[in-house]
């Protein structure tokens, strides 16, 4: 699996021989690969006017391009804001709640992200093909798809250490601009142009996987909630800066704290049983659920969930 930003073909359909050779070396003679573009065909076409675009089919004959559009900007942020507003409104009745949940379209974004990740995973696992994923800059929806596909395909990415490595590799080192995307939150009155909860969408999708496969992930929901918190406000700089130089010079690592034995135990899934198989999530509407542990955490006590988790831990240790 490869990832990149968009090709800079521009309105004149310029070619890049080095890029063509590079992608050509990935495939053996007779093999085919898939390019998954996380923009719509129309958006990719419009990008030519600002220097971007798509790969010319004639220059990449062994590659098949598939468009799977995913939101990455203002529409995604507005969806997040509408969902949080609806979750915090305790005065609405059932019909209005369901209407607002549908109108915010957050679960549709979750479904779209999981569906695209499954497509990438299927191309690799069932077609035994190489896959290149890209969007515009290659630092937003591109990373969302490649990271999710690896959790689906690779059991090592479902361990606590492996998941940490995945985040480092596919989000932090790959250059996701956390400082811009997570500048505020759904509660802020500011509406920054570059703000969008891409990382939250990824965490939500991983939660969906953990709910559908409760024994296959070594880490618990608590880790996902902690990562969300630290993406928006943290004493550590792992998710607060926009490049590696800033993190190393000005901040401390969240991983160093989480790796302490006393802390690490808090984030483990007591029901974990290593699963070497690919986990294929259902993306049917009935299978995608609202992440109540996150979106209801400020209006509903987690006491009973915490007690249930402690009881599960006790039973597992006792057996």
Backbone bond lengths (Angstrom), bond angles and torsions (degrees), N, CA, C in turn:
res aa  C-N    CA-C-N  psi(-1)  N-CA   C-N-CA  omega(-1)  CA-C   N-CA-C  phi
1 X - - - 1.457 - - 1.512 109.99 -
2 X 1.327 115.57 130.29 1.454 122.70 179.73 1.514 108.98 -118.24
3 X 1.326 116.72 158.98 1.455 120.80 173.48 1.516 108.76 -141.59
4 X 1.309 116.22 153.23 1.461 120.52 -179.36 1.512 109.47 -162.48
5 X 1.323 116.05 174.10 1.459 120.63 169.02 1.531 107.72 -83.60
6 X 1.326 116.70 -178.37 1.459 119.68 -179.67 1.525 110.98 -71.39
7 X 1.335 117.92 153.32 1.465 120.05 173.66 1.528 109.57 -71.03
8 X 1.303 117.00 143.95 1.462 121.34 -176.79 1.525 109.90 -96.94
9 X 1.326 114.96 66.33 1.472 119.73 -178.26 1.520 112.35 -78.13
10 X 1.329 117.75 -35.10 1.453 120.93 179.36 1.517 112.86 70.64
11 X 1.329 117.20 179.21 1.476 121.26 -177.15 1.523 113.39 -64.82
12 X 1.324 117.08 -22.19 1.470 120.23 -179.08 1.525 113.16 -91.56
13 X 1.341 115.83 6.01 1.469 121.30 176.60 1.530 111.35 56.22
14 X 1.308 116.03 49.54 1.466 121.03 179.13 1.524 110.85 -63.55
15 X 1.318 115.62 151.66 1.463 121.36 178.51 1.530 109.70 -109.05
16 X 1.319 114.83 153.36 1.463 120.78 174.83 1.525 107.44 -125.01
17 X 1.322 116.87 102.63 1.469 121.14 -175.23 1.529 111.36 -60.87
18 X 1.344 115.69 -38.66 1.467 118.88 -179.07 1.530 111.05 -63.19
19 X 1.323 116.23 -39.23 1.456 120.20 179.28 1.529 110.90 -67.25
20 X 1.311 116.41 -40.97 1.461 120.81 178.91 1.526 110.72 -63.07
21 X 1.328 116.27 -42.01 1.462 119.93 178.62 1.520 110.85 -65.94
22 X 1.339 115.86 -41.78 1.459 120.40 -178.54 1.529 110.72 -60.51
23 X 1.318 117.52 -49.11 1.459 119.94 179.24 1.524 111.55 -69.30
24 X 1.332 116.26 -28.91 1.463 119.25 177.35 1.511 112.94 -66.46
25 X 1.335 116.43 -33.29 1.473 119.56 -179.11 1.526 112.30 -72.94
26 X 1.322 117.31 -18.24 1.460 120.65 179.97 1.524 111.18 -69.91
27 X 1.340 116.33 -30.90 1.456 121.40 -175.17 1.514 111.86 -106.67
28 X 1.301 116.94 139.31 1.464 121.64 171.53 1.525 108.87 -79.08
29 X 1.301 115.07 168.95 1.462 119.94 -179.53 1.535 110.21 -61.80
30 X 1.320 115.24 129.55 1.458 119.81 179.86 1.512 114.28 90.21
31 X 1.328 118.00 -13.69 1.462 121.10 179.27 1.528 110.82 -81.32
32 X 1.346 114.83 156.53 1.450 120.31 176.15 1.521 109.59 -125.71
33 X 1.302 115.29 149.02 1.450 120.58 177.53 1.514 110.10 -124.28
34 X 1.334 115.59 167.79 1.458 121.24 -179.81 1.524 109.71 -119.75
35 X 1.328 115.65 133.62 1.460 121.97 172.01 1.516 107.61 -106.29
36 X 1.326 117.02 115.13 1.465 121.64 178.98 1.517 108.49 -100.62
37 X 1.320 115.33 111.44 1.461 122.52 -179.92 1.527 107.40 -97.16
38 X 1.326 117.30 121.95 1.465 120.93 -176.72 1.526 112.56 -85.08
39 X 1.337 116.61 16.90 1.466 121.95 171.87 1.530 108.28 -111.97
40 X 1.294 116.79 161.22 1.457 120.08 172.46 1.529 108.88 -71.69
41 X 1.320 116.27 160.96 1.464 119.87 178.46 1.526 110.63 -60.94
42 X 1.331 116.72 -36.79 1.464 120.95 -179.94 1.525 110.87 -67.67
43 X 1.345 116.66 -42.87 1.465 119.69 179.57 1.521 111.07 -65.37
44 X 1.329 117.09 -38.72 1.457 120.44 178.37 1.526 110.93 -65.64
45 X 1.317 116.12 -37.22 1.465 120.24 178.14 1.516 110.99 -66.82
46 X 1.338 116.18 -42.32 1.466 120.22 179.41 1.522 112.14 -65.03
47 X 1.337 116.53 -27.56 1.467 120.35 -178.85 1.522 111.94 -65.90
48 X 1.332 117.84 -17.61 1.470 119.73 178.54 1.530 110.94 -61.56
49 X 1.314 116.87 -32.05 1.460 119.85 -176.71 1.522 112.02 -66.86
50 X 1.336 117.15 -20.68 1.465 120.28 177.02 1.524 111.42 -110.07
51 X 1.332 116.60 19.84 1.456 120.85 174.14 1.510 115.66 100.10
52 X 1.333 117.77 -9.38 1.468 120.08 -177.76 1.512 112.13 -93.00
53 X 1.345 115.64 -146.53 1.452 117.97 177.69 1.505 113.68 139.89
54 X 1.309 115.40 -147.57 1.459 122.55 179.96 1.522 109.68 -136.48
55 X 1.316 115.48 168.69 1.464 120.51 178.94 1.529 110.96 -71.88
56 X 1.326 119.78 129.17 1.470 120.62 174.34 1.530 109.30 -65.11
57 X 1.326 116.62 128.45 1.469 119.90 -176.65 1.520 112.37 -57.77
58 X 1.321 116.40 -37.39 1.467 119.58 -176.36 1.522 112.69 -67.07
59 X 1.338 116.92 -24.90 1.465 120.93 -178.55 1.523 113.07 -88.39
60 X 1.329 116.09 -13.62 1.470 121.33 -179.65 1.538 108.73 -130.84
61 X 1.325 117.06 64.74 1.476 120.38 -170.70 1.522 114.59 -64.52
62 X 1.327 118.18 -22.63 1.461 120.11 -178.21 1.528 113.20 -90.72
63 X 1.326 115.41 -0.94 1.462 119.77 -176.45 1.518 110.62 -111.75
64 X 1.323 116.44 137.28 1.461 122.89 175.45 1.512 108.91 -109.12
65 X 1.337 116.75 126.82 1.461 121.00 -176.80 1.527 110.26 -94.93
66 X 1.339 115.23 132.93 1.460 122.51 178.30 1.524 108.64 -123.63
67 X 1.309 117.22 130.77 1.461 121.21 178.50 1.525 109.46 -99.78
68 X 1.320 115.84 124.22 1.467 122.16 175.88 1.521 107.70 -132.48
69 X 1.333 117.91 86.50 1.480 120.76 -172.55 1.517 113.12 -65.53
70 X 1.336 115.21 131.62 1.462 123.46 175.75 1.527 108.61 -127.34
71 X 1.324 116.64 135.91 1.465 120.32 177.99 1.526 109.75 -70.71
72 X 1.337 115.74 143.93 1.458 118.31 179.66 1.530 113.47 -139.18
73 X 1.321 118.34 -3.91 1.459 119.38 -174.52 1.508 113.75 -122.04
74 X 1.326 115.99 -130.65 1.453 122.60 -175.32 1.532 113.44 -55.64
75 X 1.327 120.43 -44.02 1.476 119.33 179.62 1.530 113.39 -57.93
76 X 1.326 116.76 -36.43 1.461 120.23 179.14 1.525 110.78 -70.18
77 X 1.325 116.98 -41.26 1.456 121.04 178.30 1.524 110.95 -64.74
78 X 1.321 117.50 -42.58 1.464 120.71 178.71 1.522 111.06 -64.79
79 X 1.306 117.20 -35.89 1.464 121.17 177.20 1.523 110.22 -62.98
80 X 1.325 116.57 -42.91 1.461 122.63 177.93 1.528 110.86 -61.63
81 X 1.322 116.75 -44.67 1.464 121.50 -178.99 1.531 110.76 -63.85
82 X 1.323 116.80 -44.90 1.468 120.83 179.93 1.523 111.30 -63.00
83 X 1.339 116.56 -38.54 1.460 119.63 179.63 1.524 111.22 -65.49
84 X 1.316 117.21 -45.50 1.465 120.95 -179.73 1.522 110.49 -64.23
85 X 1.324 117.07 -40.57 1.468 119.98 177.23 1.524 110.71 -60.22
86 X 1.323 116.83 -43.78 1.464 120.84 -179.73 1.520 111.07 -65.75
87 X 1.329 117.18 -41.80 1.470 120.90 -179.15 1.521 112.02 -65.63
88 X 1.309 117.64 -29.42 1.464 121.25 -177.55 1.528 113.30 -89.52
89 X 1.324 116.45 -6.28 1.464 120.13 179.51 1.527 109.19 -89.88
90 X 1.307 116.65 100.57 1.463 120.83 -176.40 1.527 112.60 -89.24
91 X 1.336 117.61 5.62 1.470 120.88 -177.22 1.526 112.66 -97.46
92 X 1.320 118.34 -12.42 1.459 119.85 -173.95 1.522 110.87 -81.26
93 X 1.351 115.30 153.26 1.458 120.00 178.00 1.529 110.36 -87.04
94 X 1.320 116.89 -179.93 1.455 121.45 -174.36 1.526 112.77 -61.77
95 X 1.330 117.11 -45.23 1.459 119.75 -177.58 1.522 111.61 -62.58
96 X 1.321 116.14 -44.98 1.476 119.30 179.53 1.525 110.59 -66.16
97 X 1.332 117.54 -37.21 1.464 120.44 178.89 1.523 110.61 -62.07
98 X 1.326 116.80 -46.65 1.465 120.39 -179.23 1.524 110.97 -65.41
99 X 1.333 117.15 -37.73 1.461 120.13 177.98 1.520 111.47 -65.32
100 X 1.326 116.13 -41.31 1.464 119.04 179.91 1.519 111.38 -70.51
101 X 1.322 116.95 -36.32 1.459 120.04 177.00 1.520 110.50 -62.26
102 X 1.327 116.24 -40.91 1.464 119.71 179.31 1.521 111.51 -69.93
103 X 1.320 116.63 -41.55 1.468 119.91 -174.92 1.523 113.27 -69.41
104 X 1.329 117.41 -26.36 1.474 118.55 179.79 1.531 111.66 -73.40
105 X 1.324 117.96 -25.56 1.467 124.88 172.56 1.540 113.64 68.35
106 X 1.311 117.66 16.33 1.462 118.70 -179.87 1.534 111.63 -62.53
107 X 1.321 117.09 -43.97 1.459 119.74 -178.92 1.525 111.14 -66.39
108 X 1.315 117.75 -26.12 1.466 120.74 174.73 1.528 110.63 -67.54
109 X 1.336 116.09 -37.44 1.466 119.66 176.63 1.535 110.44 -66.22
110 X 1.328 116.39 -39.52 1.465 120.66 177.40 1.528 110.12 -61.49
111 X 1.318 116.35 -47.09 1.467 121.25 179.53 1.534 111.16 -60.26
112 X 1.334 116.65 -44.61 1.461 120.56 -178.42 1.529 111.37 -63.10
113 X 1.330 116.69 -42.05 1.465 120.35 179.89 1.526 111.17 -64.72
114 X 1.333 117.04 -45.67 1.462 120.77 178.93 1.531 110.90 -64.54
115 X 1.317 117.41 -39.82 1.464 120.91 -179.70 1.521 111.10 -63.12
116 X 1.331 116.94 -42.91 1.462 120.27 -179.73 1.527 111.19 -68.47
117 X 1.332 116.52 -39.25 1.464 120.09 176.69 1.526 110.60 -63.74
118 X 1.330 116.98 -39.85 1.469 120.64 177.55 1.524 110.89 -64.19
119 X 1.335 116.61 -37.65 1.463 119.88 177.04 1.528 110.94 -61.04
120 X 1.337 116.00 -46.69 1.466 119.77 178.46 1.525 110.93 -61.32
121 X 1.328 115.90 -42.30 1.465 120.39 -179.78 1.526 111.30 -66.17
122 X 1.326 117.53 -38.99 1.457 121.02 179.09 1.520 111.95 -66.08
123 X 1.329 116.14 -39.36 1.472 119.47 177.55 1.523 111.05 -59.40
124 X 1.336 116.23 -37.58 1.456 120.35 -178.89 1.519 112.32 -80.07
125 X 1.333 116.77 -44.66 1.463 120.51 -173.14 1.520 112.83 -80.68
126 X 1.325 117.72 -44.87 1.456 120.80 -173.92 1.520 113.38 -94.87
127 X 1.341 116.60 -34.81 1.460 120.33 177.24 1.526 111.84 -90.41
128 X 1.338 116.32 -11.82 1.470 122.16 -176.37 1.531 110.82 51.71
129 X 1.327 114.53 42.40 1.461 121.17 -177.34 1.518 110.32 -111.15
130 X 1.321 115.58 157.86 1.458 121.01 172.56 1.525 109.11 -81.84
131 X 1.322 115.82 150.09 1.460 121.23 -176.02 1.525 109.66 -131.35
132 X 1.324 115.82 133.64 1.457 122.61 171.39 1.525 107.48 -114.30
133 X 1.325 116.83 125.78 1.461 121.91 179.51 1.521 108.72 -112.90
134 X 1.324 116.74 132.32 1.462 118.72 173.46 1.510 110.52 -153.74
135 X 1.325 114.60 161.15 1.456 121.98 174.83 1.502 107.76 -126.96
136 X 1.321 117.25 -116.14 1.461 120.66 176.60 1.532 109.17 -97.65
137 X 1.359 116.02 -77.24 1.463 119.18 177.98 1.523 112.53 -80.70
138 X 1.323 116.39 -18.63 1.471 119.27 -179.57 1.511 113.24 81.66
139 X 1.327 118.14 16.26 1.468 121.00 -177.49 1.529 112.99 -121.55
140 X 1.317 117.18 11.38 1.466 120.09 -178.26 1.530 110.79 -128.80
141 X 1.327 117.97 -95.86 1.461 120.37 -178.85 1.524 111.83 -63.22
142 X 1.314 116.71 -27.77 1.464 120.10 175.67 1.523 110.73 -58.21
143 X 1.326 116.31 -48.23 1.466 121.09 -179.14 1.517 111.08 -69.04
144 X 1.327 116.71 -34.56 1.462 121.08 177.33 1.526 110.25 -57.73
145 X 1.316 117.11 -46.21 1.471 121.84 -176.98 1.522 111.72 -71.53
146 X 1.326 117.71 -46.83 1.470 119.31 -176.99 1.520 111.49 -66.16
147 X 1.339 117.24 -37.62 1.467 119.94 -179.61 1.526 110.78 -68.62
148 X 1.325 117.58 -45.19 1.461 120.71 179.69 1.528 111.23 -64.11
149 X 1.322 116.82 -40.91 1.462 120.18 179.72 1.522 111.39 -60.54
150 X 1.321 116.87 -36.13 1.461 119.77 179.68 1.523 111.83 -71.56
151 X 1.344 117.73 -35.74 1.463 119.67 175.78 1.531 109.81 -63.68
152 X 1.332 116.40 -38.41 1.458 121.16 179.24 1.530 111.43 -67.15
153 X 1.319 116.57 -41.94 1.466 121.40 -172.57 1.525 114.46 -87.80
154 X 1.315 117.12 -39.31 1.463 121.58 -165.55 1.532 111.22 -108.49
155 X 1.330 117.65 112.03 1.470 119.51 -179.84 1.523 113.61 -61.90
156 X 1.336 117.99 -25.97 1.467 119.12 179.48 1.526 111.32 -67.49
157 X 1.336 117.75 -26.26 1.463 121.10 178.27 1.518 112.16 -76.33
158 X 1.332 116.68 -7.62 1.460 120.80 179.04 1.520 111.95 -96.77
159 X 1.323 117.23 0.18 1.457 120.82 173.50 1.518 108.73 -87.45
160 X 1.318 116.47 164.61 1.460 120.01 -178.93 1.523 111.22 -63.31
161 X 1.322 116.15 -46.71 1.468 120.21 -179.87 1.525 110.60 -68.48
162 X 1.332 116.80 -41.55 1.457 120.40 -179.40 1.515 112.64 -66.15
163 X 1.322 116.62 -36.37 1.460 120.28 178.69 1.525 110.28 -68.83
164 X 1.312 116.41 -37.98 1.464 120.45 175.20 1.527 109.79 -60.57
165 X 1.334 116.49 -45.11 1.462 120.36 178.24 1.520 111.96 -62.84
166 X 1.330 116.81 -37.17 1.459 121.11 177.88 1.520 110.88 -62.29
167 X 1.327 116.96 -45.00 1.461 120.76 179.29 1.529 111.27 -63.02
168 X 1.317 115.67 -41.99 1.468 119.35 178.09 1.521 110.90 -61.36
169 X 1.329 115.72 -46.08 1.462 121.34 -173.95 1.524 112.63 -74.63
170 X 1.331 116.82 -46.86 1.458 120.74 -170.24 1.529 114.46 -94.10
171 X 1.311 118.23 -13.48 1.463 119.77 -179.58 1.527 112.14 -121.67
172 X 1.323 116.53 -51.71 1.474 119.18 -173.36 1.522 111.20 -77.33
173 X 1.330 117.51 -58.63 1.459 120.50 -178.44 1.525 111.85 -69.40
174 X 1.326 117.16 -25.69 1.468 120.05 179.69 1.521 112.38 -76.90
175 X 1.332 117.46 -8.79 1.458 119.88 170.29 1.509 116.96 94.97
176 X 1.352 118.17 24.22 1.462 117.45 174.17 1.529 109.21 -62.30
177 X 1.329 118.31 126.29 1.477 120.79 -174.98 1.527 112.25 -79.04
178 X 1.317 116.57 76.05 1.468 120.92 -178.08 1.524 111.75 -56.10
179 X 1.325 116.61 -39.34 1.461 120.44 -176.27 1.527 111.19 -60.12
180 X 1.330 117.43 -33.90 1.456 121.49 -179.94 1.520 112.37 -87.95
181 X 1.322 116.36 -41.93 1.464 119.95 -174.88 1.531 112.18 -74.31
182 X 1.313 117.22 -31.92 1.475 121.06 -177.12 1.523 111.25 -113.48
183 X 1.320 116.07 34.62 1.467 119.72 -175.01 1.526 111.76 -61.81
184 X 1.315 117.10 -38.18 1.456 120.94 179.08 1.520 108.78 -129.23
185 X 1.301 117.74 -138.09 1.458 121.67 177.79 1.519 107.65 -156.17
186 X 1.321 116.50 -173.54 1.458 119.84 179.36 1.525 111.86 -68.60
187 X 1.339 118.15 -16.36 1.466 121.45 -177.99 1.528 112.20 -88.31
188 X 1.316 117.36 -8.98 1.456 120.14 -176.54 1.523 111.25 -80.23
189 X 1.328 116.33 145.42 1.467 120.68 175.46 1.528 110.71 -82.89
190 X 1.322 116.72 -13.44 1.464 119.65 178.25 1.527 109.63 -71.82
191 X 1.298 116.48 146.43 1.460 121.89 178.50 1.526 107.57 -130.34
192 X 1.316 115.41 78.77 1.452 119.59 -178.80 1.521 109.97 -74.38
193 X 1.301 115.74 140.30 1.463 121.61 -174.73 1.514 112.81 -60.61
194 X 1.340 116.70 -35.58 1.463 119.97 -174.51 1.527 113.71 -96.21
195 X 1.324 117.17 6.48 1.451 120.42 -178.32 1.526 110.73 -80.75
196 X 1.331 117.39 134.53 1.473 121.79 178.43 1.518 109.20 -167.19
197 X 1.338 117.76 135.68 1.468 121.37 -174.92 1.532 113.41 -84.72
198 X 1.330 117.29 57.05 1.464 120.66 179.22 1.520 111.75 -63.80
199 X 1.338 116.04 -42.20 1.462 119.71 -178.23 1.524 110.49 -68.14
200 X 1.329 117.40 -37.95 1.453 120.96 175.36 1.528 110.39 -61.63
201 X 1.326 117.06 -41.46 1.463 120.81 178.73 1.526 110.22 -60.51
202 X 1.327 116.68 -40.02 1.463 120.60 176.51 1.528 110.53 -62.15
203 X 1.325 117.20 -47.32 1.464 120.49 179.87 1.520 111.21 -61.39
204 X 1.319 117.06 -38.95 1.465 120.68 177.94 1.526 110.34 -62.82
205 X 1.318 117.04 -42.98 1.470 120.77 178.91 1.532 110.90 -63.41
206 X 1.323 117.29 -39.22 1.466 120.44 177.39 1.525 109.42 -65.65
207 X 1.333 117.07 -37.91 1.469 119.43 176.22 1.522 110.59 -62.03
208 X 1.327 116.91 -39.90 1.474 120.21 176.96 1.528 110.26 -59.42
209 X 1.319 116.95 -41.01 1.473 121.09 177.55 1.521 110.49 -64.01
210 X 1.329 116.57 -42.68 1.467 119.82 -178.56 1.522 111.30 -66.81
211 X 1.315 117.00 -30.58 1.462 120.27 178.66 1.529 110.67 -74.60
212 X 1.330 117.10 -39.23 1.458 120.25 -179.72 1.529 112.48 -78.22
213 X 1.329 116.44 -24.90 1.471 121.29 179.20 1.529 108.70 -129.57
214 X 1.334 117.68 72.32 1.475 121.46 -170.68 1.523 114.66 -65.77
215 X 1.338 118.46 -14.53 1.465 120.12 -178.73 1.534 112.53 -102.20
216 X 1.332 117.91 -6.75 1.465 120.97 -167.59 1.520 115.21 -95.59
217 X 1.341 118.36 -13.21 1.459 121.08 179.25 1.522 109.51 -109.79
218 X 1.322 116.26 130.51 1.459 120.14 -176.21 1.524 112.04 -73.27
219 X 1.319 117.61 -24.70 1.463 121.18 -177.05 1.529 109.74 -98.85
220 X 1.316 115.03 159.42 1.461 121.53 -174.92 1.521 111.61 -103.39
221 X 1.324 114.69 176.86 1.463 121.50 176.73 1.526 110.69 -59.26
222 X 1.308 117.08 -31.55 1.465 120.79 -177.61 1.526 111.06 -59.55
223 X 1.326 117.37 -35.96 1.463 119.56 177.83 1.525 110.10 -65.29
224 X 1.320 117.85 -43.58 1.461 121.49 -179.74 1.525 110.94 -62.13
225 X 1.321 116.91 -40.27 1.466 120.48 177.51 1.527 110.96 -65.46
226 X 1.322 116.62 -39.99 1.469 120.77 178.83 1.522 110.89 -64.57
227 X 1.329 116.80 -40.15 1.463 120.50 178.25 1.525 110.74 -65.21
228 X 1.328 116.84 -39.83 1.468 119.93 176.59 1.526 110.67 -60.90
229 X 1.322 116.68 -47.84 1.465 120.86 -179.53 1.526 110.90 -58.11
230 X 1.329 116.24 -44.04 1.460 119.98 -176.00 1.525 113.10 -75.67
231 X 1.318 117.22 -15.88 1.461 119.58 175.27 1.522 111.38 -74.68
232 X 1.348 117.36 -25.59 1.462 121.20 -177.89 1.524 113.44 -106.05
233 X 1.328 117.50 -28.95 1.463 120.57 179.10 1.520 107.62 -157.75
234 X 1.325 117.02 125.44 1.458 118.84 -174.02 1.515 111.59 -157.46
235 X 1.321 114.72 151.34 1.460 120.61 171.47 1.523 110.45 -83.22
236 X 1.331 115.85 -5.58 1.470 121.85 -179.72 1.524 108.69 -114.68
237 X 1.312 116.35 158.24 1.463 119.33 -173.67 1.503 115.55 -103.92
238 X 1.334 117.81 9.43 1.460 120.54 -175.00 1.517 112.34 -55.98
239 X 1.336 117.82 -38.76 1.460 120.71 -177.55 1.532 112.86 -116.21
240 X 1.310 117.99 11.43 1.457 119.59 -172.66 1.517 114.35 -100.03
241 X 1.297 118.97 -14.83 1.460 121.35 -177.00 1.528 110.27 -109.30
242 X 1.311 115.72 175.65 1.466 119.54 -177.74 1.515 113.64 -110.17
243 X 1.329 117.93 -0.81 1.466 119.00 175.16 1.526 110.01 -155.78
244 X 1.311 116.14 164.73 1.455 122.38 -173.38 1.527 112.28 -67.23
245 X 1.322 117.02 -34.90 1.465 120.68 -179.34 1.528 110.63 -61.40
246 X 1.336 117.14 -44.53 1.456 120.61 179.54 1.521 111.37 -62.98
247 X 1.332 116.52 -38.80 1.470 119.57 -178.23 1.520 110.91 -66.65
248 X 1.311 117.21 -44.79 1.459 120.77 -175.79 1.519 111.69 -69.28
249 X 1.311 117.53 -33.48 1.462 120.70 -176.00 1.529 113.40 -83.38
250 X 1.326 117.25 -30.92 1.456 119.55 -167.88 1.522 116.24 -120.20
251 X 1.333 118.63 -6.22 1.458 118.42 -170.73 1.530 112.37 -138.08
252 X 1.328 113.89 169.85 1.456 121.80 173.22 1.530 108.60 -107.97
253 X 1.343 116.73 157.20 1.451 121.36 -175.11 1.523 112.19 -86.65
254 X 1.322 115.62 134.74 1.460 120.94 174.63 1.523 110.80 -65.55
255 X 1.330 117.37 -33.18 1.473 120.73 -176.28 1.517 111.24 -63.40
256 X 1.315 117.14 -35.53 1.465 119.74 179.83 1.526 110.65 -60.88
257 X 1.320 116.09 -36.45 1.466 120.51 178.53 1.522 110.60 -72.98
258 X 1.325 117.39 -47.48 1.464 120.85 -176.66 1.520 112.53 -67.24
259 X 1.341 117.39 -23.33 1.470 120.88 -176.84 1.519 112.92 -81.40
260 X 1.324 118.44 -9.31 1.460 120.50 176.35 1.530 109.24 -62.45
261 X 1.336 117.68 135.98 1.471 120.32 -175.67 1.519 114.03 -51.16
262 X 1.325 117.11 -42.47 1.453 119.60 -178.90 1.516 112.99 -66.76
263 X 1.334 117.07 -34.39 1.460 121.34 178.64 1.526 110.81 -80.09
264 X 1.319 116.40 -42.23 1.464 120.64 -175.42 1.521 111.98 -55.30
265 X 1.310 116.94 -39.47 1.458 121.72 -177.18 1.525 111.75 -61.10
266 X 1.330 117.11 -30.03 1.459 121.16 -177.11 1.531 112.46 -66.95
267 X 1.325 116.13 -22.51 1.460 119.84 -171.94 1.532 113.22 -106.23
268 X 1.324 116.75 8.96 1.461 120.15 -178.91 1.525 111.20 -88.65
269 X 1.307 115.92 147.43 1.456 123.45 176.05 1.527 108.43 -87.79
270 X 1.318 119.65 112.77 1.473 121.00 -176.89 1.526 113.49 -65.56
271 X 1.337 117.45 -17.48 1.462 120.96 -179.43 1.525 112.98 -94.29
272 X 1.322 117.06 4.67 1.469 120.71 -174.14 1.520 112.42 -61.69
273 X 1.332 114.76 132.61 1.456 122.65 173.81 1.518 106.82 -137.75
274 X 1.337 119.02 114.48 1.467 121.06 -174.93 1.526 112.54 -49.27
275 X 1.320 115.25 130.96 1.455 122.30 -178.54 1.516 108.47 -125.30
276 X 1.326 116.75 112.58 1.460 121.50 -175.93 1.520 112.46 -82.26
277 X 1.319 117.91 -4.32 1.458 121.64 -176.14 1.522 111.60 -86.61
278 X 1.319 114.69 161.51 1.459 120.17 170.38 1.526 108.25 -70.10
279 X 1.316 117.86 139.07 1.470 120.83 177.38 1.533 108.33 -106.06
280 X 1.321 115.99 113.95 1.464 121.34 -178.48 1.521 109.36 -99.06
281 X 1.312 118.20 106.91 1.477 119.87 -178.43 1.519 111.61 -74.79
282 X 1.304 116.03 150.85 1.456 121.22 170.91 1.529 108.41 -80.91
283 X 1.321 116.03 134.11 1.463 120.26 177.89 1.529 110.37 -113.29
284 X 1.326 116.44 17.10 1.459 119.75 173.84 1.528 109.26 -65.15
285 X 1.326 117.10 148.76 1.479 119.75 -178.31 1.524 113.12 -53.88
286 X 1.345 116.64 -35.91 1.463 119.72 -179.15 1.526 112.50 -69.10
287 X 1.341 116.77 -18.16 1.463 120.76 -175.52 1.518 112.98 -93.12
288 X 1.331 117.16 -18.80 1.465 120.99 -179.69 1.524 108.45 -89.78
289 X 1.311 116.83 120.66 1.470 120.86 -176.18 1.522 111.06 -118.79
290 X 1.314 114.78 156.76 1.462 120.43 176.57 1.526 109.32 -71.66
291 X 1.311 116.07 134.04 1.468 121.83 -179.35 1.522 108.06 -76.98
292 X 1.332 115.14 88.56 1.458 120.17 -174.69 1.528 111.98 -67.41
293 X 1.322 117.82 -34.19 1.453 121.07 -179.25 1.513 112.88 -60.20
294 X 1.341 117.01 -25.12 1.461 120.88 176.74 1.519 111.51 -96.85
295 X 1.317 117.05 -55.42 1.458 120.20 -169.56 1.528 113.83 -76.46
296 X 1.339 117.93 -17.94 1.459 120.57 176.49 1.522 112.37 -108.12
297 X 1.307 117.72 7.95 1.463 119.81 -171.53 1.515 113.15 -67.29
298 X 1.341 118.11 -23.13 1.461 120.46 -177.14 1.527 112.90 -94.14
299 X 1.316 117.24 -7.68 1.460 119.33 -178.12 1.522 112.53 -121.44
300 X 1.326 117.09 -5.79 1.456 119.21 -179.48 1.516 109.36 -137.19
301 X 1.311 116.95 132.73 1.453 121.73 -177.66 1.532 110.45 -65.29
302 X 1.318 115.27 140.23 1.469 120.42 177.44 1.527 111.59 -96.47
303 X 1.322 116.59 13.63 1.473 120.44 -174.98 1.526 111.71 -55.46
304 X 1.334 116.77 -48.62 1.452 119.42 -174.86 1.531 111.92 -70.67
305 X 1.332 115.91 -35.26 1.461 118.96 176.20 1.525 110.56 -66.06
306 X 1.332 116.36 -40.19 1.461 120.27 178.34 1.529 110.45 -64.63
307 X 1.325 116.46 -40.61 1.461 119.97 178.95 1.530 110.93 -65.79
308 X 1.336 116.44 -39.71 1.462 119.99 178.39 1.519 110.80 -65.10
309 X 1.324 116.69 -40.17 1.463 120.75 178.53 1.527 110.89 -63.82
310 X 1.331 116.15 -42.24 1.461 120.24 179.01 1.529 111.04 -64.23
311 X 1.339 115.94 -36.87 1.479 119.71 179.14 1.533 110.68 -68.02
312 X 1.319 116.84 -40.61 1.469 120.22 176.65 1.534 110.30 -60.59
313 X 1.357 114.86 -44.29 1.459 119.01 178.53 1.527 111.32 -59.97
314 X 1.318 116.54 -41.55 1.463 121.03 -179.52 1.531 111.12 -65.08
315 X 1.320 117.02 -42.51 1.457 120.78 -179.48 1.525 111.48 -66.23
316 X 1.322 116.31 -40.93 1.473 120.46 179.75 1.521 110.51 -64.63
317 X 1.334 116.32 -46.12 1.460 119.56 179.73 1.535 111.54 -65.58
318 X 1.346 116.19 -34.22 1.442 119.59 -179.39 1.528 113.75 -70.37
319 X 1.330 116.15 -25.80 1.454 119.73 -178.87 1.523 112.26 -94.54
